[in-house]
Amino acid sequence: MQGDVEVLRDYSAALGIFEEYANGGFQFIEAELDRNVSSEELANDAIADLEALHKEYMGGGDEGRTDAVNG
């Protein structure tokens, strides 16, 4: 873990890491746009993904679940 922090002290290395994550995000967005779905469906899919991750790492059920647009 200490080595992970040290690489961020090098501006060029840190910038490279940031660019890799940003490009990955842009690729994800592009793929979602290529699916040609509504913004409501994208939001609800993202919420479902986050809830699945929360359940995986934190446990718990589906109480309190709401759709992004329909509240």
N, CA, C, O and CB atoms as a CASP TS submission, in Angstrom:
PFRMAT TS
TARGET T0000
AUTHOR 0000-0000-0000
METHOD Language model
MODEL 1
PARENT N/A
ATOM      1  N   MET     1       0.822  -1.187   0.000  1.00  0.00           N
ATOM      2  CA  MET     1       0.000   0.000   0.000  1.00  0.00           C
ATOM      3  C   MET     1       0.867   1.252   0.000  1.00  0.00           C
ATOM      4  O   MET     1       0.527   2.241  -0.649  1.00  0.00           O
ATOM      5  CB  MET     1      -0.936  -0.003   1.200  1.00  0.00           C
ATOM      6  N   GLN     2       1.965   1.219   0.709  1.00  0.00           N
ATOM      7  CA  GLN     2       2.860   2.375   0.769  1.00  0.00           C
ATOM      8  C   GLN     2       3.358   2.741  -0.628  1.00  0.00           C
ATOM      9  O   GLN     2       3.447   3.924  -0.957  1.00  0.00           O
ATOM     10  CB  GLN     2       4.053   2.089   1.703  1.00  0.00           C
ATOM     11  N   GLY     3       3.683   1.747  -1.451  1.00  0.00           N
ATOM     12  CA  GLY     3       4.143   2.004  -2.807  1.00  0.00           C
ATOM     13  C   GLY     3       3.076   2.671  -3.652  1.00  0.00           C
ATOM     14  O   GLY     3       3.387   3.458  -4.546  1.00  0.00           O
ATOM     15  N   ASP     4       1.815   2.359  -3.372  1.00  0.00           N
ATOM     16  CA  ASP     4       0.713   2.976  -4.107  1.00  0.00           C
ATOM     17  C   ASP     4       0.681   4.476  -3.874  1.00  0.00           C
ATOM     18  O   ASP     4       0.445   5.251  -4.801  1.00  0.00           O
ATOM     19  CB  ASP     4      -0.623   2.350  -3.699  1.00  0.00           C
ATOM     20  N   VAL     5       0.914   4.879  -2.653  1.00  0.00           N
ATOM     21  CA  VAL     5       0.897   6.301  -2.312  1.00  0.00           C
ATOM     22  C   VAL     5       2.097   7.008  -2.912  1.00  0.00           C
ATOM     23  O   VAL     5       1.981   8.140  -3.382  1.00  0.00           O
ATOM     24  CB  VAL     5       0.877   6.495  -0.792  1.00  0.00           C
ATOM     25  N   GLU     6       3.228   6.364  -2.902  1.00  0.00           N
ATOM     26  CA  GLU     6       4.450   6.979  -3.409  1.00  0.00           C
ATOM     27  C   GLU     6       4.349   7.338  -4.891  1.00  0.00           C
ATOM     28  O   GLU     6       4.886   8.364  -5.309  1.00  0.00           O
ATOM     29  CB  GLU     6       5.624   6.049  -3.186  1.00  0.00           C
ATOM     30  N   VAL     7       3.670   6.511  -5.693  1.00  0.00           N
ATOM     31  CA  VAL     7       3.571   6.790  -7.117  1.00  0.00           C
ATOM     32  C   VAL     7       2.808   8.093  -7.356  1.00  0.00           C
ATOM     33  O   VAL     7       3.037   8.766  -8.361  1.00  0.00           O
ATOM     34  CB  VAL     7       2.884   5.625  -7.846  1.00  0.00           C
ATOM     35  N   LEU     8       1.908   8.453  -6.446  1.00  0.00           N
ATOM     36  CA  LEU     8       1.147   9.686  -6.608  1.00  0.00           C
ATOM     37  C   LEU     8       1.987  10.933  -6.375  1.00  0.00           C
ATOM     38  O   LEU     8       1.580  12.032  -6.749  1.00  0.00           O
ATOM     39  CB  LEU     8      -0.024   9.688  -5.669  1.00  0.00           C
ATOM     40  N   ARG     9       3.141  10.777  -5.768  1.00  0.00           N
ATOM     41  CA  ARG     9       4.036  11.918  -5.568  1.00  0.00           C
ATOM     42  C   ARG     9       4.706  12.335  -6.879  1.00  0.00           C
ATOM     43  O   ARG     9       5.144  13.475  -7.027  1.00  0.00           O
ATOM     44  CB  ARG     9       5.101  11.579  -4.517  1.00  0.00           C
ATOM     45  N   ASP    10       4.779  11.410  -7.813  1.00  0.00           N
ATOM     46  CA  ASP    10       5.333  11.688  -9.136  1.00  0.00           C
ATOM     47  C   ASP    10       4.198  12.221 -10.007  1.00  0.00           C
ATOM     48  O   ASP    10       3.279  11.478 -10.349  1.00  0.00           O
ATOM     49  CB  ASP    10       5.992  10.402  -9.772  1.00  0.00           C
ATOM     50  N   TYR    11       4.257  13.500 -10.368  1.00  0.00           N
ATOM     51  CA  TYR    11       3.169  14.153 -11.101  1.00  0.00           C
ATOM     52  C   TYR    11       2.851  13.421 -12.397  1.00  0.00           C
ATOM     53  O   TYR    11       1.678  13.202 -12.700  1.00  0.00           O
ATOM     54  CB  TYR    11       3.529  15.606 -11.401  1.00  0.00           C
ATOM     55  N   SER    12       3.841  13.044 -13.153  1.00  0.00           N
ATOM     56  CA  SER    12       3.611  12.374 -14.434  1.00  0.00           C
ATOM     57  C   SER    12       2.924  11.025 -14.236  1.00  0.00           C
ATOM     58  O   SER    12       2.006  10.678 -14.978  1.00  0.00           O
ATOM     59  CB  SER    12       4.937  12.183 -15.182  1.00  0.00           C
ATOM     60  N   ALA    13       3.364  10.276 -13.244  1.00  0.00           N
ATOM     61  CA  ALA    13       2.753   8.981 -12.967  1.00  0.00           C
ATOM     62  C   ALA    13       1.313   9.154 -12.495  1.00  0.00           C
ATOM     63  O   ALA    13       0.420   8.423 -12.923  1.00  0.00           O
ATOM     64  CB  ALA    13       3.569   8.217 -11.916  1.00  0.00           C
ATOM     65  N   ALA    14       1.095  10.118 -11.615  1.00  0.00           N
ATOM     66  CA  ALA    14      -0.253  10.371 -11.116  1.00  0.00           C
ATOM     67  C   ALA    14      -1.174  10.803 -12.252  1.00  0.00           C
ATOM     68  O   ALA    14      -2.323  10.367 -12.320  1.00  0.00           O
ATOM     69  CB  ALA    14      -0.228  11.442 -10.015  1.00  0.00           C
ATOM     70  N   LEU    15      -0.681  11.649 -13.133  1.00  0.00           N
ATOM     71  CA  LEU    15      -1.471  12.093 -14.275  1.00  0.00           C
ATOM     72  C   LEU    15      -1.813  10.920 -15.184  1.00  0.00           C
ATOM     73  O   LEU    15      -2.932  10.830 -15.689  1.00  0.00           O
ATOM     74  CB  LEU    15      -0.720  13.171 -15.062  1.00  0.00           C
ATOM     75  N   GLY    16      -0.863  10.030 -15.391  1.00  0.00           N
ATOM     76  CA  GLY    16      -1.104   8.840 -16.204  1.00  0.00           C
ATOM     77  C   GLY    16      -2.195   7.966 -15.611  1.00  0.00           C
ATOM     78  O   GLY    16      -3.051   7.463 -16.338  1.00  0.00           O
ATOM     79  N   ILE    17      -2.173   7.781 -14.301  1.00  0.00           N
ATOM     80  CA  ILE    17      -3.198   6.989 -13.619  1.00  0.00           C
ATOM     81  C   ILE    17      -4.558   7.658 -13.772  1.00  0.00           C
ATOM     82  O   ILE    17      -5.553   7.003 -14.078  1.00  0.00           O
ATOM     83  CB  ILE    17      -2.850   6.809 -12.123  1.00  0.00           C
ATOM     84  N   PHE    18      -4.587   8.961 -13.556  1.00  0.00           N
ATOM     85  CA  PHE    18      -5.842   9.697 -13.699  1.00  0.00           C
ATOM     86  C   PHE    18      -6.394   9.556 -15.114  1.00  0.00           C
ATOM     87  O   PHE    18      -7.591   9.332 -15.289  1.00  0.00           O
ATOM     88  CB  PHE    18      -5.638  11.179 -13.356  1.00  0.00           C
ATOM     89  N   GLU    19      -5.542   9.684 -16.114  1.00  0.00           N
ATOM     90  CA  GLU    19      -5.977   9.576 -17.509  1.00  0.00           C
ATOM     91  C   GLU    19      -6.534   8.180 -17.809  1.00  0.00           C
ATOM     92  O   GLU    19      -7.517   8.048 -18.538  1.00  0.00           O
ATOM     93  CB  GLU    19      -4.808   9.893 -18.459  1.00  0.00           C
ATOM     94  N   GLU    20      -5.912   7.148 -17.252  1.00  0.00           N
ATOM     95  CA  GLU    20      -6.411   5.787 -17.462  1.00  0.00           C
ATOM     96  C   GLU    20      -7.813   5.622 -16.886  1.00  0.00           C
ATOM     97  O   GLU    20      -8.692   5.053 -17.533  1.00  0.00           O
ATOM     98  CB  GLU    20      -5.459   4.763 -16.830  1.00  0.00           C
ATOM     99  N   TYR    21      -8.020   6.120 -15.672  1.00  0.00           N
ATOM    100  CA  TYR    21      -9.355   6.024 -15.069  1.00  0.00           C
ATOM    101  C   TYR    21     -10.365   6.856 -15.846  1.00  0.00           C
ATOM    102  O   TYR    21     -11.491   6.410 -16.062  1.00  0.00           O
ATOM    103  CB  TYR    21      -9.317   6.480 -13.602  1.00  0.00           C
ATOM    104  N   ALA    22      -9.985   8.053 -16.268  1.00  0.00           N
ATOM    105  CA  ALA    22     -10.894   8.907 -17.027  1.00  0.00           C
ATOM    106  C   ALA    22     -11.268   8.251 -18.351  1.00  0.00           C
ATOM    107  O   ALA    22     -12.439   8.248 -18.733  1.00  0.00           O
ATOM    108  CB  ALA    22     -10.258  10.283 -17.277  1.00  0.00           C
ATOM    109  N   ASN    23     -10.296   7.702 -19.046  1.00  0.00           N
ATOM    110  CA  ASN    23     -10.582   7.041 -20.317  1.00  0.00           C
ATOM    111  C   ASN    23     -11.494   5.835 -20.121  1.00  0.00           C
ATOM    112  O   ASN    23     -12.375   5.578 -20.942  1.00  0.00           O
ATOM    113  CB  ASN    23      -9.282   6.610 -20.995  1.00  0.00           C
ATOM    114  N   GLY    24     -11.288   5.110 -19.053  1.00  0.00           N
ATOM    115  CA  GLY    24     -12.175   3.994 -18.752  1.00  0.00           C
ATOM    116  C   GLY    24     -13.599   4.466 -18.521  1.00  0.00           C
ATOM    117  O   GLY    24     -14.554   3.821 -18.955  1.00  0.00           O
ATOM    118  N   GLY    25     -13.738   5.584 -17.842  1.00  0.00           N
ATOM    119  CA  GLY    25     -15.066   6.160 -17.621  1.00  0.00           C
ATOM    120  C   GLY    25     -15.703   6.597 -18.924  1.00  0.00           C
ATOM    121  O   GLY    25     -16.893   6.368 -19.145  1.00  0.00           O
ATOM    122  N   PHE    26     -14.918   7.225 -19.789  1.00  0.00           N
ATOM    123  CA  PHE    26     -15.448   7.656 -21.087  1.00  0.00           C
ATOM    124  C   PHE    26     -15.863   6.448 -21.928  1.00  0.00           C
ATOM    125  O   PHE    26     -16.877   6.499 -22.625  1.00  0.00           O
ATOM    126  CB  PHE    26     -14.400   8.499 -21.848  1.00  0.00           C
ATOM    127  N   GLN    27     -15.097   5.377 -21.868  1.00  0.00           N
ATOM    128  CA  GLN    27     -15.447   4.169 -22.612  1.00  0.00           C
ATOM    129  C   GLN    27     -16.749   3.573 -22.083  1.00  0.00           C
ATOM    130  O   GLN    27     -17.577   3.092 -22.856  1.00  0.00           O
ATOM    131  CB  GLN    27     -14.312   3.132 -22.526  1.00  0.00           C
ATOM    132  N   PHE    28     -16.924   3.608 -20.769  1.00  0.00           N
ATOM    133  CA  PHE    28     -18.161   3.117 -20.174  1.00  0.00           C
ATOM    134  C   PHE    28     -19.338   3.959 -20.644  1.00  0.00           C
ATOM    135  O   PHE    28     -20.367   3.416 -21.048  1.00  0.00           O
ATOM    136  CB  PHE    28     -18.069   3.129 -18.636  1.00  0.00           C
ATOM    137  N   ILE    29     -19.198   5.276 -20.596  1.00  0.00           N
ATOM    138  CA  ILE    29     -20.274   6.174 -21.026  1.00  0.00           C
ATOM    139  C   ILE    29     -20.596   5.952 -22.495  1.00  0.00           C
ATOM    140  O   ILE    29     -21.764   5.895 -22.877  1.00  0.00           O
ATOM    141  CB  ILE    29     -19.887   7.644 -20.784  1.00  0.00           C
ATOM    142  N   GLU    30     -19.565   5.827 -23.316  1.00  0.00           N
ATOM    143  CA  GLU    30     -19.780   5.601 -24.744  1.00  0.00           C
ATOM    144  C   GLU    30     -20.563   4.305 -24.982  1.00  0.00           C
ATOM    145  O   GLU    30     -21.475   4.270 -25.808  1.00  0.00           O
ATOM    146  CB  GLU    30     -18.431   5.551 -25.486  1.00  0.00           C
ATOM    147  N   ALA    31     -20.207   3.257 -24.265  1.00  0.00           N
ATOM    148  CA  ALA    31     -20.907   1.975 -24.416  1.00  0.00           C
ATOM    149  C   ALA    31     -22.369   2.111 -23.998  1.00  0.00           C
ATOM    150  O   ALA    31     -23.256   1.547 -24.640  1.00  0.00           O
ATOM    151  CB  ALA    31     -20.214   0.874 -23.579  1.00  0.00           C
ATOM    152  N   GLU    32     -22.618   2.852 -22.934  1.00  0.00           N
ATOM    153  CA  GLU    32     -23.996   3.046 -22.481  1.00  0.00           C
ATOM    154  C   GLU    32     -24.789   3.857 -23.509  1.00  0.00           C
ATOM    155  O   GLU    32     -25.957   3.560 -23.764  1.00  0.00           O
ATOM    156  CB  GLU    32     -24.020   3.753 -21.108  1.00  0.00           C
ATOM    157  N   LEU    33     -24.169   4.865 -24.093  1.00  0.00           N
ATOM    158  CA  LEU    33     -24.854   5.661 -25.110  1.00  0.00           C
ATOM    159  C   LEU    33     -25.129   4.837 -26.353  1.00  0.00           C
ATOM    160  O   LEU    33     -26.152   5.022 -27.011  1.00  0.00           O
ATOM    161  CB  LEU    33     -24.029   6.892 -25.472  1.00  0.00           C
ATOM    162  N   ASP    34     -24.215   3.923 -26.679  1.00  0.00           N
ATOM    163  CA  ASP    34     -24.409   3.055 -27.843  1.00  0.00           C
ATOM    164  C   ASP    34     -25.604   2.128 -27.657  1.00  0.00           C
ATOM    165  O   ASP    34     -26.202   1.680 -28.634  1.00  0.00           O
ATOM    166  CB  ASP    34     -23.150   2.231 -28.103  1.00  0.00           C
ATOM    167  N   ARG    35     -25.951   1.842 -26.408  1.00  0.00           N
ATOM    168  CA  ARG    35     -27.122   1.009 -26.133  1.00  0.00           C
ATOM    169  C   ARG    35     -28.413   1.732 -26.489  1.00  0.00           C
ATOM    170  O   ARG    35     -29.460   1.105 -26.650  1.00  0.00           O
ATOM    171  CB  ARG    35     -27.146   0.595 -24.664  1.00  0.00           C
ATOM    172  N   ASN    36     -28.333   3.069 -26.613  1.00  0.00           N
ATOM    173  CA  ASN    36     -29.471   3.899 -27.015  1.00  0.00           C
ATOM    174  C   ASN    36     -30.669   3.710 -26.085  1.00  0.00           C
ATOM    175  O   ASN    36     -31.787   3.451 -26.531  1.00  0.00           O
ATOM    176  CB  ASN    36     -29.876   3.576 -28.451  1.00  0.00           C
ATOM    177  N   VAL    37     -30.410   3.843 -24.792  1.00  0.00           N
ATOM    178  CA  VAL    37     -31.478   3.724 -23.817  1.00  0.00           C
ATOM    179  C   VAL    37     -31.783   5.096 -23.222  1.00  0.00           C
ATOM    180  O   VAL    37     -31.006   6.039 -23.378  1.00  0.00           O
ATOM    181  CB  VAL    37     -31.099   2.716 -22.709  1.00  0.00           C
ATOM    182  N   SER    38     -32.905   5.193 -22.551  1.00  0.00           N
ATOM    183  CA  SER    38     -33.298   6.465 -21.956  1.00  0.00           C
ATOM    184  C   SER    38     -32.411   6.794 -20.755  1.00  0.00           C
ATOM    185  O   SER    38     -31.777   5.914 -20.174  1.00  0.00           O
ATOM    186  CB  SER    38     -34.777   6.426 -21.536  1.00  0.00           C
ATOM    187  N   SER    39     -32.380   8.070 -20.397  1.00  0.00           N
ATOM    188  CA  SER    39     -31.595   8.482 -19.237  1.00  0.00           C
ATOM    189  C   SER    39     -32.178   7.874 -17.962  1.00  0.00           C
ATOM    190  O   SER    39     -31.443   7.600 -17.013  1.00  0.00           O
ATOM    191  CB  SER    39     -31.549  10.022 -19.130  1.00  0.00           C
ATOM    192  N   GLU    40     -33.489   7.664 -17.936  1.00  0.00           N
ATOM    193  CA  GLU    40     -34.126   7.028 -16.782  1.00  0.00           C
ATOM    194  C   GLU    40     -33.619   5.593 -16.614  1.00  0.00           C
ATOM    195  O   GLU    40     -33.311   5.166 -15.501  1.00  0.00           O
ATOM    196  CB  GLU    40     -35.666   7.040 -16.938  1.00  0.00           C
ATOM    197  N   GLU    41     -33.536   4.857 -17.718  1.00  0.00           N
ATOM    198  CA  GLU    41     -33.052   3.481 -17.648  1.00  0.00           C
ATOM    199  C   GLU    41     -31.586   3.443 -17.233  1.00  0.00           C
ATOM    200  O   GLU    41     -31.185   2.589 -16.442  1.00  0.00           O
ATOM    201  CB  GLU    41     -33.239   2.778 -18.998  1.00  0.00           C
ATOM    202  N   LEU    42     -30.784   4.366 -17.763  1.00  0.00           N
ATOM    203  CA  LEU    42     -29.374   4.429 -17.364  1.00  0.00           C
ATOM    204  C   LEU    42     -29.242   4.691 -15.865  1.00  0.00           C
ATOM    205  O   LEU    42     -28.446   4.050 -15.179  1.00  0.00           O
ATOM    206  CB  LEU    42     -28.639   5.524 -18.158  1.00  0.00           C
ATOM    207  N   ALA    43     -30.033   5.640 -15.371  1.00  0.00           N
ATOM    208  CA  ALA    43     -29.968   5.977 -13.947  1.00  0.00           C
ATOM    209  C   ALA    43     -30.399   4.791 -13.095  1.00  0.00           C
ATOM    210  O   ALA    43     -29.756   4.477 -12.093  1.00  0.00           O
ATOM    211  CB  ALA    43     -30.849   7.200 -13.639  1.00  0.00           C
ATOM    212  N   ASN    44     -31.476   4.137 -13.488  1.00  0.00           N
ATOM    213  CA  ASN    44     -31.956   2.987 -12.710  1.00  0.00           C
ATOM    214  C   ASN    44     -30.966   1.824 -12.760  1.00  0.00           C
ATOM    215  O   ASN    44     -30.790   1.122 -11.764  1.00  0.00           O
ATOM    216  CB  ASN    44     -33.324   2.529 -13.230  1.00  0.00           C
ATOM    217  N   ASP    45     -30.319   1.612 -13.907  1.00  0.00           N
ATOM    218  CA  ASP    45     -29.290   0.573 -14.009  1.00  0.00           C
ATOM    219  C   ASP    45     -28.115   0.883 -13.086  1.00  0.00           C
ATOM    220  O   ASP    45     -27.592  -0.006 -12.414  1.00  0.00           O
ATOM    221  CB  ASP    45     -28.800   0.440 -15.463  1.00  0.00           C
ATOM    222  N   ALA    46     -27.705   2.160 -13.060  1.00  0.00           N
ATOM    223  CA  ALA    46     -26.581   2.566 -12.215  1.00  0.00           C
ATOM    224  C   ALA    46     -26.924   2.360 -10.746  1.00  0.00           C
ATOM    225  O   ALA    46     -26.092   1.889  -9.971  1.00  0.00           O
ATOM    226  CB  ALA    46     -26.205   4.039 -12.476  1.00  0.00           C
ATOM    227  N   ILE    47     -28.151   2.713 -10.360  1.00  0.00           N
ATOM    228  CA  ILE    47     -28.580   2.524  -8.973  1.00  0.00           C
ATOM    229  C   ILE    47     -28.596   1.041  -8.618  1.00  0.00           C
ATOM    230  O   ILE    47     -28.159   0.653  -7.535  1.00  0.00           O
ATOM    231  CB  ILE    47     -29.973   3.142  -8.747  1.00  0.00           C
ATOM    232  N   ALA    48     -29.099   0.219  -9.526  1.00  0.00           N
ATOM    233  CA  ALA    48     -29.127  -1.226  -9.272  1.00  0.00           C
ATOM    234  C   ALA    48     -27.715  -1.770  -9.098  1.00  0.00           C
ATOM    235  O   ALA    48     -27.475  -2.605  -8.226  1.00  0.00           O
ATOM    236  CB  ALA    48     -29.841  -1.965 -10.420  1.00  0.00           C
ATOM    237  N   ASP    49     -26.778  -1.301  -9.925  1.00  0.00           N
ATOM    238  CA  ASP    49     -25.384  -1.737  -9.803  1.00  0.00           C
ATOM    239  C   ASP    49     -24.800  -1.327  -8.454  1.00  0.00           C
ATOM    240  O   ASP    49     -24.130  -2.123  -7.797  1.00  0.00           O
ATOM    241  CB  ASP    49     -24.536  -1.153 -10.944  1.00  0.00           C
ATOM    242  N   LEU    50     -25.054  -0.083  -8.042  1.00  0.00           N
ATOM    243  CA  LEU    50     -24.541   0.394  -6.762  1.00  0.00           C
ATOM    244  C   LEU    50     -25.160  -0.375  -5.596  1.00  0.00           C
ATOM    245  O   LEU    50     -24.474  -0.694  -4.625  1.00  0.00           O
ATOM    246  CB  LEU    50     -24.815   1.891  -6.607  1.00  0.00           C
ATOM    247  N   GLU    51     -26.452  -0.671  -5.695  1.00  0.00           N
ATOM    248  CA  GLU    51     -27.099  -1.440  -4.638  1.00  0.00           C
ATOM    249  C   GLU    51     -26.527  -2.852  -4.547  1.00  0.00           C
ATOM    250  O   GLU    51     -26.350  -3.387  -3.453  1.00  0.00           O
ATOM    251  CB  GLU    51     -28.606  -1.500  -4.876  1.00  0.00           C
ATOM    252  N   ALA    52     -26.241  -3.450  -5.699  1.00  0.00           N
ATOM    253  CA  ALA    52     -25.652  -4.791  -5.698  1.00  0.00           C
ATOM    254  C   ALA    52     -24.271  -4.769  -5.046  1.00  0.00           C
ATOM    255  O   ALA    52     -23.933  -5.660  -4.268  1.00  0.00           O
ATOM    256  CB  ALA    52     -25.555  -5.342  -7.137  1.00  0.00           C
ATOM    257  N   LEU    53     -23.481  -3.754  -5.364  1.00  0.00           N
ATOM    258  CA  LEU    53     -22.160  -3.638  -4.739  1.00  0.00           C
ATOM    259  C   LEU    53     -22.286  -3.405  -3.242  1.00  0.00           C
ATOM    260  O   LEU    53     -21.545  -3.992  -2.453  1.00  0.00           O
ATOM    261  CB  LEU    53     -21.357  -2.500  -5.381  1.00  0.00           C
ATOM    262  N   HIS    54     -23.217  -2.555  -2.852  1.00  0.00           N
ATOM    263  CA  HIS    54     -23.418  -2.287  -1.428  1.00  0.00           C
ATOM    264  C   HIS    54     -23.800  -3.567  -0.702  1.00  0.00           C
ATOM    265  O   HIS    54     -23.271  -3.870   0.367  1.00  0.00           O
ATOM    266  CB  HIS    54     -24.500  -1.211  -1.222  1.00  0.00           C
ATOM    267  N   LYS    55     -24.727  -4.314  -1.295  1.00  0.00           N
ATOM    268  CA  LYS    55     -25.166  -5.561  -0.672  1.00  0.00           C
ATOM    269  C   LYS    55     -24.010  -6.554  -0.579  1.00  0.00           C
ATOM    270  O   LYS    55     -23.856  -7.245   0.427  1.00  0.00           O
ATOM    271  CB  LYS    55     -26.334  -6.176  -1.462  1.00  0.00           C
ATOM    272  N   GLU    56     -23.192  -6.620  -1.645  1.00  0.00           N
ATOM    273  CA  GLU    56     -22.054  -7.543  -1.670  1.00  0.00           C
ATOM    274  C   GLU    56     -21.047  -7.213  -0.576  1.00  0.00           C
ATOM    275  O   GLU    56     -20.549  -8.108   0.106  1.00  0.00           O
ATOM    276  CB  GLU    56     -21.368  -7.506  -3.036  1.00  0.00           C
ATOM    277  N   TYR    57     -20.748  -5.935  -0.412  1.00  0.00           N
ATOM    278  CA  TYR    57     -19.689  -5.549   0.517  1.00  0.00           C
ATOM    279  C   TYR    57     -20.183  -5.194   1.916  1.00  0.00           C
ATOM    280  O   TYR    57     -19.433  -5.294   2.888  1.00  0.00           O
ATOM    281  CB  TYR    57     -18.941  -4.391  -0.042  1.00  0.00           C
ATOM    282  N   MET    58     -21.444  -4.780   2.016  1.00  0.00           N
ATOM    283  CA  MET    58     -21.949  -4.317   3.303  1.00  0.00           C
ATOM    284  C   MET    58     -23.049  -5.202   3.867  1.00  0.00           C
ATOM    285  O   MET    58     -23.402  -5.081   5.040  1.00  0.00           O
ATOM    286  CB  MET    58     -22.457  -2.917   3.171  1.00  0.00           C
ATOM    287  N   GLY    59     -23.595  -6.094   3.041  1.00  0.00           N
ATOM    288  CA  GLY    59     -24.709  -6.916   3.481  1.00  0.00           C
ATOM    289  C   GLY    59     -25.994  -6.105   3.438  1.00  0.00           C
ATOM    290  O   GLY    59     -25.983  -4.941   3.038  1.00  0.00           O
ATOM    291  N   GLY    60     -27.068  -6.697   3.835  1.00  0.00           N
ATOM    292  CA  GLY    60     -28.333  -5.974   3.882  1.00  0.00           C
ATOM    293  C   GLY    60     -29.229  -6.338   2.728  1.00  0.00           C
ATOM    294  O   GLY    60     -28.837  -7.039   1.795  1.00  0.00           O
ATOM    295  N   GLY    61     -30.430  -5.846   2.817  1.00  0.00           N
ATOM    296  CA  GLY    61     -31.446  -6.173   1.822  1.00  0.00           C
ATOM    297  C   GLY    61     -31.758  -5.015   0.909  1.00  0.00           C
ATOM    298  O   GLY    61     -30.941  -4.117   0.707  1.00  0.00           O
ATOM    299  N   ASP    62     -32.959  -5.051   0.360  1.00  0.00           N
ATOM    300  CA  ASP    62     -33.381  -4.054  -0.623  1.00  0.00           C
ATOM    301  C   ASP    62     -34.267  -2.976  -0.017  1.00  0.00           C
ATOM    302  O   ASP    62     -34.885  -2.208  -0.756  1.00  0.00           O
ATOM    303  CB  ASP    62     -34.112  -4.728  -1.759  1.00  0.00           C
ATOM    304  N   GLU    63     -34.347  -2.897   1.310  1.00  0.00           N
ATOM    305  CA  GLU    63     -35.210  -1.897   1.912  1.00  0.00           C
ATOM    306  C   GLU    63     -34.756  -0.499   1.512  1.00  0.00           C
ATOM    307  O   GLU    63     -33.563  -0.206   1.433  1.00  0.00           O
ATOM    308  CB  GLU    63     -35.221  -2.043   3.438  1.00  0.00           C
ATOM    309  N   GLY    64     -35.739   0.347   1.263  1.00  0.00           N
ATOM    310  CA  GLY    64     -35.427   1.732   0.905  1.00  0.00           C
ATOM    311  C   GLY    64     -35.103   1.924  -0.562  1.00  0.00           C
ATOM    312  O   GLY    64     -34.701   3.021  -0.950  1.00  0.00           O
ATOM    313  N   ARG    65     -35.258   0.910  -1.390  1.00  0.00           N
ATOM    314  CA  ARG    65     -34.906   1.048  -2.807  1.00  0.00           C
ATOM    315  C   ARG    65     -35.910   1.943  -3.507  1.00  0.00           C
ATOM    316  O   ARG    65     -37.121   1.814  -3.329  1.00  0.00           O
ATOM    317  CB  ARG    65     -34.846  -0.331  -3.498  1.00  0.00           C
ATOM    318  N   THR    66     -35.377   2.853  -4.307  1.00  0.00           N
ATOM    319  CA  THR    66     -36.227   3.709  -5.130  1.00  0.00           C
ATOM    320  C   THR    66     -35.633   3.783  -6.517  1.00  0.00           C
ATOM    321  O   THR    66     -34.429   3.604  -6.698  1.00  0.00           O
ATOM    322  CB  THR    66     -36.376   5.126  -4.515  1.00  0.00           C
ATOM    323  N   ASP    67     -36.480   4.049  -7.498  1.00  0.00           N
ATOM    324  CA  ASP    67     -35.991   4.296  -8.846  1.00  0.00           C
ATOM    325  C   ASP    67     -35.505   5.740  -8.908  1.00  0.00           C
ATOM    326  O   ASP    67     -36.001   6.602  -8.183  1.00  0.00           O
ATOM    327  CB  ASP    67     -37.100   4.020  -9.921  1.00  0.00           C
ATOM    328  N   ALA    68     -34.541   5.992  -9.771  1.00  0.00           N
ATOM    329  CA  ALA    68     -33.936   7.317  -9.852  1.00  0.00           C
ATOM    330  C   ALA    68     -34.960   8.379 -10.224  1.00  0.00           C
ATOM    331  O   ALA    68     -34.963   9.467  -9.648  1.00  0.00           O
ATOM    332  CB  ALA    68     -32.801   7.316 -10.864  1.00  0.00           C
ATOM    333  N   VAL    69     -35.812   8.078 -11.163  1.00  0.00           N
ATOM    334  CA  VAL    69     -36.723   9.091 -11.665  1.00  0.00           C
ATOM    335  C   VAL    69     -38.075   9.036 -10.952  1.00  0.00           C
ATOM    336  O   VAL    69     -38.678  10.072 -10.673  1.00  0.00           O
ATOM    337  CB  VAL    69     -36.915   8.923 -13.162  1.00  0.00           C
ATOM    338  N   ASN    70     -38.534   7.851 -10.666  1.00  0.00           N
ATOM    339  CA  ASN    70     -39.874   7.692 -10.121  1.00  0.00           C
ATOM    340  C   ASN    70     -39.948   7.781  -8.604  1.00  0.00           C
ATOM    341  O   ASN    70     -41.027   7.681  -8.021  1.00  0.00           O
ATOM    342  CB  ASN    70     -40.427   6.393 -10.556  1.00  0.00           C
ATOM    343  N   GLY    71     -38.752   7.975  -7.945  1.00  0.00           N
ATOM    344  CA  GLY    71     -38.684   8.169  -6.522  1.00  0.00           C
ATOM    345  C   GLY    71     -39.264   7.076  -5.751  1.00  0.00           C
ATOM    346  O   GLY    71     -39.268   7.122  -4.521  1.00  0.00           O
TER
END
